[in-house]
Structures are given as C-alpha cells and as structure tokens.
Amino acid sequence: MPITESQVQTALRGLVDPNTGKDFVTGRALRNVKVSGEEVALEVELGYPGKSQHEPIRRQVVQALKAAGATNVSVKVSSKVVSHAVQRGVKLVPGIKNIIAVASGKGGVGKSTTAVNLALALAAEGAAVGVLDADIYGPSQPMMLGIAGRPESKDGKHLEPMEGHGLQAISIGFLIDVDTPMVWRGPMVTQALEQLLKDTNWRDLDYLVVDLPPGTGDIQLTLAQKVPVTGAVIVTTPQDIALIDARKGLKMFEKVGIPILGIVENMSFHLCPQCGHESHIFGAGGAEKMSRDYGTELLGQLPLDESIRSQADSGRPTVVSDPDGKVAEIYKRIGRRCAVKIAELQRDMTSKFPNIVVQNT
C-alpha cells in the first residue's frame, strides 16, 4: 500500500533529535523529501557538527518510516554549520563562521584545558575548528597542542596558523621564547589580541575557540567590543570562591549582549582510582545552582582526574589521547551542546545584503 507524504510528515514529527530535543519537522532539518509509492527518499541536515550522531539518526528515521508503511527507504544525514549573529556593530572575521569565547572569573579552574578539549571535541564531530590563545601573559595552548616552531608569513603581513591534532591555532606563545615574560601594558595586550585574530589567515573555520585569560579586564573588554563573539562558555569549579568570580564573568558577557552558551563545572568530583569512592573536594552543586540562578545551561561536569592534567601537559589532550573514554565523551557532549545552542541562535544575514554605493551622476 502506498505511503503518503502526510504519513511521512507525521512519522517524522514523532521523532526527536536527542541533541536538540526537537522533532525533525519542527527543527526544519528535512531536505528533498520524495515519496513514490512505497518508496521514500530524504535528507536530514543537522545545524551542528555531529559525525558520531549521523548513523544513529539515520537508523532512527529509517525505522520510523518503515513502521509507517514504507518498504524502500533512503536517508542521508549531513551537517551544515552557518554563521550566526554577533554583537551589534561588530563585523565578522573573514574565514571564521562562529567564535566561542571560553572564560572564567579566576585562574586555576582548568579553563585552558576545557577550551582545547572543547575545540578537539567539535573537530571530532566533523567541524573545521581553530584555537586562539588570548592569554597574552600566560599562553598555554602551544604546550597543550604539542606545537613547536614559529608561524610562517607568506606576505610579511599575515600569519599562517599553526596546526596540531587537526586544529588551526595561533598564540603569542609561538612568537616568543617559553621563558620570556610579556611585560606589556593593557593597550599593547589588546592590540596584540586584535592582530592575532585579524592578521591570521584562518581557513574556513566553522568555529574559533578563544581561550581567554581569567578576569574581566582589558582583553575581555576588547573581545566584547571589537571581536564578533557568537557565544560564551563559563568555566568554574564548585568552590564558592570560584563561583563568585564566574558570576562576574557571566554578567560581563550579558551586559555586552553576548549570549551565554552555558557553564562547565570543572573538578566537580574526585573518583578514587583504588576504591572508586566519589568525593567532592571543592564542594557540590555550585555550578548547578548558578545555572538555575541565571537561566542558563549546565553543559557538563568534569572530574578532578590526574589523566586530564597529564594528557594536556604532554601535548595530547584527553579527546585525542583517549577518544573513547568517559571523560572524552563528556567533552564531546559539551561540544555538541555548544554547537546546538549556536545553531538555535539568529543567523547572520549581513552577507546576504548587497553593498549600496551612492554616486554622483
């Protein structure tokens, strides 16, 4: 018995994307739906990178359509990441679709480790990703990505990004010796950040992850006023003293109109490698309460684990050292949630409008 297009729509309206929480019809993910007799062919286009999700979603759709009466089903699943709107009056950077700022109110909460693993998680899901190390005084991404050497400049004006584990990366750490301190005042630091961002030949990035220094000072203000940030991720620990500063960082982004993608709680608990006992060394429930207070999402909770530290120090962060491990799965889940939240933001339409030139004739 032939299946109708209405039956196809009904079947797909009952299917929920586990990453967005929306059905595929409401989420406008369907493309090129063709119904002929008992045959159905369609494409599912996800607005976020989800290579690991393509096959499960394909199977999910095929099963639903066969249950609805189709005998021959062809489903293709793909991802397409587009540019999204940023702060009013700030132009997008060529070669970058979306910029994710990773921030914390204070140092020592694992922000840089979270930033690099977030970038690697997005790349593992099929996105083109870059990392900008905006911590001018204490650059750590060269070490974490295991990258040595100096970036090239083909024209004497622009830098070519360095590469590590499939990521494009730039850092002041590539331009100075490891032991050289950056004894610079604020204006020099902010100028350096702008140059690193805008004078680097980024190659068609879906996401640029910016690893910010701790605090709410010059660098953060420059980022808010001059850098087109799509959304921000706040990293904290459950400790009250860290949460006080994390709240300040979150409020800063809210004041300048940058969406908060969510909160990552680092060092959430310690799992004893001998007995398996779970202990909350820095307290419990802090980030969960903070996310409720500010109406934002708790993206994930990461354990206090020696392997996370040692892997980052060795230049092979967790997502590449142990890609199938529990901690890597947490980072990948955080990455997918960030990408989904960005996909739900308003799209950038500035490139759709023509330039209007007024001439005297």
C-alpha positions in Angstrom: 0.0 0.0 0.0 1.5 3.4 -1.0 2.7 5.7 1.8 1.6 9.4 1.6 3.6 12.5 2.2 1.3 13.3 5.1 2.2 9.9 6.7 5.9 10.7 6.2 5.5 14.1 7.9 3.5 12.5 10.8 6.2 9.8 11.3 9.0 12.3 11.4 7.1 14.7 13.6 7.1 12.0 16.2 10.9 11.6 16.1 13.0 13.8 18.4 16.6 14.7 17.7 18.3 13.6 21.0 20.8 16.6 20.7 18.3 19.4 20.2 15.2 18.0 21.9 13.1 19.0 18.8 11.5 16.8 16.2 13.0 16.9 12.7 10.0 18.7 11.2 9.8 21.5 13.8 13.6 21.7 13.7 13.5 22.2 9.9 16.1 19.6 9.3 14.4 17.8 6.4 15.5 18.3 2.8 14.5 16.9 -0.6 11.7 14.7 0.7 10.5 12.4 -2.2 7.6 10.0 -1.8 6.8 7.5 -4.6 4.5 4.5 -3.9 6.1 2.7 -1.0 9.5 4.4 -1.6 10.7 7.3 0.5 14.0 9.3 0.0 15.0 12.3 2.1 17.9 14.1 3.6 18.4 15.2 7.2 20.6 18.3 7.6 21.8 19.0 11.1 22.7 22.6 12.0 25.5 21.3 14.2 28.6 19.1 13.7 27.5 15.6 14.7 29.5 13.0 12.8 29.0 10.5 15.7 25.3 11.1 15.5 24.7 10.7 11.8 24.3 6.9 11.7 22.1 6.6 14.9 19.8 9.4 13.5 19.7 7.7 10.0 18.7 4.4 11.6 16.1 6.2 13.7 14.5 7.8 10.7 14.6 4.6 8.6 12.9 2.6 11.3 10.1 5.2 11.8 9.4 5.4 8.1 9.3 1.6 7.7 6.9 1.4 10.7 4.7 4.0 8.9 4.5 1.7 5.8 7.4 2.5 3.6 9.3 -0.6 2.2 12.2 1.1 0.5 13.8 4.0 2.4 16.8 6.1 1.5 18.1 8.5 4.2 21.2 10.7 4.1 22.3 12.6 7.2 24.7 15.5 7.0 25.7 18.6 9.0 25.9 22.2 7.8 27.3 24.9 10.1 26.4 28.5 9.2 27.4 32.0 10.6 25.3 33.4 13.4 24.6 36.9 14.5 27.1 38.7 16.9 27.1 41.9 18.8 25.6 44.9 17.1 28.1 46.9 15.0 30.8 44.2 15.0 31.8 42.7 11.7 32.6 39.0 11.2 36.2 38.0 10.7 36.9 36.5 7.2 37.4 32.8 7.3 35.5 32.3 10.6 31.8 31.5 10.9 31.4 31.4 14.7 33.6 32.5 17.6 33.2 30.8 21.0 34.8 32.6 24.0 35.8 30.3 26.9 36.1 32.4 30.0 36.5 32.1 33.8 36.4 34.7 36.5 39.6 33.4 38.1 42.6 31.4 37.2 43.3 27.8 38.1 39.9 26.4 37.3 41.0 24.5 34.2 39.8 26.9 31.5 42.6 26.4 29.0 42.2 22.6 29.3 38.5 22.9 28.8 39.0 25.2 25.8 41.4 22.9 23.9 39.3 19.8 24.6 36.1 21.6 23.5 37.9 22.6 20.3 39.0 19.0 19.8 35.5 17.7 20.5 34.0 19.9 17.9 36.7 18.8 15.4 36.0 15.1 16.2 32.4 15.7 15.3 33.4 16.9 11.8 33.8 20.7 12.2 36.7 22.8 11.0 38.0 24.4 14.2 40.6 26.8 15.3 42.0 27.9 18.7 43.1 31.5 19.5 45.1 31.7 22.7 44.1 35.1 24.0 46.1 34.7 27.2 48.9 37.0 26.3 50.6 36.9 29.7 50.4 33.2 30.2 49.9 31.4 26.8 49.4 27.6 27.3 47.9 26.3 24.1 51.3 25.7 22.3 52.2 23.2 25.1 48.7 21.7 25.3 48.5 21.1 21.5 52.1 19.9 21.3 53.1 22.5 18.7 56.6 23.9 18.4 58.1 26.4 16.0 57.2 29.7 14.6 54.2 30.6 12.3 55.0 31.5 8.7 54.1 34.7 6.9 53.8 34.5 3.1 53.2 38.2 2.5 55.0 39.7 5.5 51.7 41.0 6.9 49.6 38.0 7.8 50.4 34.8 9.8 49.6 31.3 8.8 48.0 29.4 11.6 50.0 26.5 13.2 48.4 23.1 13.2 48.0 20.4 15.9 45.7 17.4 16.1 43.7 18.8 13.2 43.2 22.3 14.7 44.4 25.6 13.4 46.0 27.6 16.2 47.6 30.9 16.9 49.2 32.1 20.2 51.7 34.8 21.3 53.5 31.7 22.7 54.5 30.8 19.1 56.2 34.2 18.7 58.3 34.4 21.9 60.6 32.1 23.9 59.0 30.0 26.6 60.9 31.8 29.4 60.2 35.3 28.0 57.7 37.3 30.2 55.3 39.6 28.5 55.9 42.9 30.3 53.3 44.8 28.5 50.6 47.4 29.5 47.0 46.9 28.7 46.9 48.8 25.3 49.7 46.6 23.9 48.0 43.5 25.0 44.7 44.4 23.4 46.4 45.4 20.2 48.2 42.0 20.2 44.9 40.2 20.6 43.3 42.0 17.6 46.4 41.3 15.5 46.4 37.6 16.3 42.8 37.4 15.4 42.6 39.6 12.3 46.0 39.1 10.9 45.9 35.3 10.8 44.8 33.6 7.6 42.1 31.4 9.1 41.0 28.8 6.6 37.2 28.4 6.5 36.6 27.7 10.2 33.2 26.6 11.5 34.3 27.6 15.0 37.1 29.5 16.5 37.5 28.8 20.2 39.1 31.7 22.1 40.9 30.8 25.3 40.6 34.0 27.4 42.7 35.0 30.3 40.9 35.0 33.7 39.1 38.1 34.9 37.1 40.9 33.4 39.8 43.3 32.3 41.2 44.8 29.0 41.3 41.6 27.0 37.7 40.7 27.8 36.5 44.3 27.1 38.3 44.3 23.7 36.7 40.9 22.9 33.3 42.2 23.8 33.6 45.5 21.8 35.7 44.5 18.7 35.6 40.8 18.3 32.4 39.1 16.8 31.7 36.6 19.5 28.8 34.2 18.8 28.6 32.9 22.4 30.5 32.4 25.6 31.2 29.4 27.8 31.9 30.0 31.5 34.3 27.5 33.3 34.2 27.2 37.1 34.7 24.8 39.9 32.1 24.0 42.5 34.0 26.1 45.1 32.3 29.2 46.3 35.3 31.4 45.8 35.5 30.4 42.1 31.7 30.8 41.6 31.8 34.4 42.9 34.2 35.3 40.1 32.5 33.1 37.5 29.3 35.0 38.1 31.1 38.3 37.4 32.4 36.9 34.1 28.9 35.7 33.1 27.4 39.1 34.0 30.0 40.9 31.9 29.0 38.9 28.8 25.3 39.6 29.5 26.0 43.3 29.7 27.6 43.5 26.3 25.0 41.4 24.6 27.0 38.1 24.1 24.8 35.0 24.6 25.9 32.6 27.3 26.0 29.1 25.8 26.3 27.5 29.3 28.5 26.7 32.2 31.1 23.9 32.5 31.9 22.7 36.1 35.5 21.5 36.2 36.9 19.4 39.1 33.4 18.5 40.0 34.3 15.4 41.9 37.3 13.1 42.5 36.9 9.4 41.8 39.4 7.4 43.9 41.4 5.1 41.5 41.8 2.5 44.2 38.3 2.1 45.8 36.1 4.1 43.4 34.8 6.4 46.2 33.5 9.7 44.8 34.5 12.8 46.9 33.5 16.4 46.3 36.8 18.1 47.3 35.7 21.6 46.1 32.0 21.3 47.2 29.0 20.2 45.3 26.1 21.7 43.3 27.7 25.1 42.8 27.5 25.4 39.1 24.1 23.8 39.0 22.7 26.5 41.3 24.5 29.2 39.3 22.9 27.9 36.1 19.5 28.0 37.7 20.0 31.5 39.0 21.0 32.9 35.6 18.7 30.7 33.5 21.5 29.1 31.6 22.5 25.5 30.9 25.0 23.4 32.9 26.8 21.9 29.9 28.7 19.3 31.7 30.6 18.3 34.9 34.2 17.1 34.6 36.0 15.0 37.3 39.2 16.0 39.1 41.4 13.4 37.2 45.1 13.2 37.0 45.0 11.9 33.4 43.3 15.1 32.2 46.2 17.1 33.6 49.0 14.8 32.4 47.5 14.4 28.9 47.2 18.2 28.4 50.8 18.7 29.7 52.1 16.1 27.3 50.6 17.9 24.3 47.9 15.2 23.7 44.7 16.4 25.5 42.1 13.9 26.6 39.9 14.0 23.5 42.8 12.8 21.3 44.6 10.7 24.0 41.6 8.7 25.0 38.9 9.4 22.4 36.6 6.6 23.5 37.0 7.2 27.3 34.3 8.5 29.7 36.0 12.0 30.0 36.3 12.4 26.3 32.6 11.6 25.9 31.8 14.4 28.4 33.8 16.9 26.4 32.1 15.7 23.2 28.7 16.1 24.8 29.7 19.6 25.9 30.8 20.4 22.3 27.6 19.1 20.8 25.5 21.2 23.2 27.5 24.3 22.4 27.1 23.7 18.7 23.3 23.1 19.1 22.9 26.3 21.2 24.7 28.2 18.5 22.6 26.6 15.7 19.5 27.9 17.6 20.7 31.5 17.6 19.7 34.1 15.0 21.6 33.6 11.7 24.0 36.3 10.4 22.4 37.8 7.3 24.8 40.6 6.6 26.4 38.7 3.7 23.0 38.4 2.1 22.6 42.1 1.6 24.3 43.9 -1.3 26.6 46.9 -0.7 24.8 50.1 -1.7 27.0 52.7 -3.3 25.8 56.2 -3.8 27.5 58.0 -6.7 27.1 61.5 -8.2 25.9 61.1 -11.7 
